[in-house]
Amino acid sequence: MNTAGTSVGASAADTPSPANASESTIGQLGRYRLIKSLGVGGQAEVFKARYSAPGGFERTVVVKRILPGNCEDPDFLRMFAAEAKILGMLHHPNVVQAYDVGESDGALFLVLEYVDGPSLGRLMRALQSAKRRLPAPFAAHFARELCRALDYVHGLHNSDGEPMKVIHRDVTPSNVLLTSTGSLKLLDFGIAKYESSEVQTRHRTIKGKPAYVAPEAIEGHSFDARVDLFSVGVVLHELLTLSPLFGADHDLAVLHKVLEMPIRRPSETNPDVPPELDAIVMKALQRDPALRYASAAEMVRDLDAFVVGAQLHVDDVIRFLREIEPLLNPPRVSIAALRAASMGEMATEPAAAPTRMDFMHRLRVSPVGRLFFGREKP
């Protein structure tokens, strides 16, 4: 479930804020002190928040609060529960961490990691505005980190050791976030598909943003995790060219381009892209999934060989992000424009995170958890 554009990841890098801005409390949700609203969609509002504990412990987090009307909708609750279930199982350095799920005064909420960097979408827009290119090795590094996240997600098993066959289905620049340490975080599992999920996609219903959906999903064929690799191909192509690959005036035209448009190599737009990176992009963008990368791990290997050959180190990525930081502070935009879809800034704070058991226990005993887990076979 994509909660009406309200990403379950964590950030607001697309909503820059001065470092010294006052952060007075605007509300309380359970034990979380709400600092500011990061965005609101049709089904949820997202806040920057803090949690404090005895001994001086304090954590900055993102709280996603479901809007009251949706808490009475059984279908919405099932989708929310399915999303929360996946989030509670994800523990990987390239995936946004979920810390808690709960209810306060009838309001359901998720608590997520807060990250301190921009989304890839925000980075691309800033570079476009400054008329600067993203060096090819940096684009390959980001794609490699993204594929590492997907390799983990695709290989996820449940507590019985059975493969869950998770497919993200919404790999886009706005759902990929950068940290100040040169790493990357994948977020928003709102429309993820997985084995045994009660939430089924309606026949011929396209899930995801049209420009990043694989052809087989558009055509209503059965599909597997390779649809995510097509999306990575689109993201990498756009990182290298800083232009939409399948851009059009309306969704139907976008879908037609995804199915029919001849795809140009990135080097035809950006001559600095070497042939070996061209080849990686074009393999990921094969319309026939049998010709695409068979797995995220396979794509990681090719990207890793390119990045290592380019002698790119994480310190180079950190310096680059610091250098372009002034470009990431555009004029303020409205909440409506943000749509809360890719709240860009986030902070990575793995220390003292609740264990998976803590999170899953809270999920199971919450109203939405009882709805979901109560339907599981013992």
Secondary structure, 3 states (H helix, E strand, C coil): CCCCCCCCCCCCCCCCCCCCCCCCCCEEECCEEEEEEEEECCCEEEEEEEEEEHHHEEEEEEEEEECHHHHHCHHHHHHHHHHHHHHHHCCCCCECCEEEEEEECCEEEEEEECCCCCEHHHHHHHHHHCCCCCCHHHHHHHHHHHHHHHHHHHCCECCCCCECCCECCCCCHHHEEECCCCCEEECCCCCCECCCCCCCCCCCCCCCCHHHCCHHHHCCCCCCCHHHHHHHHHHHHHHHHCCCCCCCCCHHHHHHHHHHCCCCCHHHCCCCCCHHHHHHHHHHCCCCHHHCCCCHHHHHHHHHHHHHHCCCCHHHHHHHHHHCHHHHCCCCCCHHHHCCCCCCCCCCCCCCCCCHHHHHHHHHHCHHHHHHHCCCCC
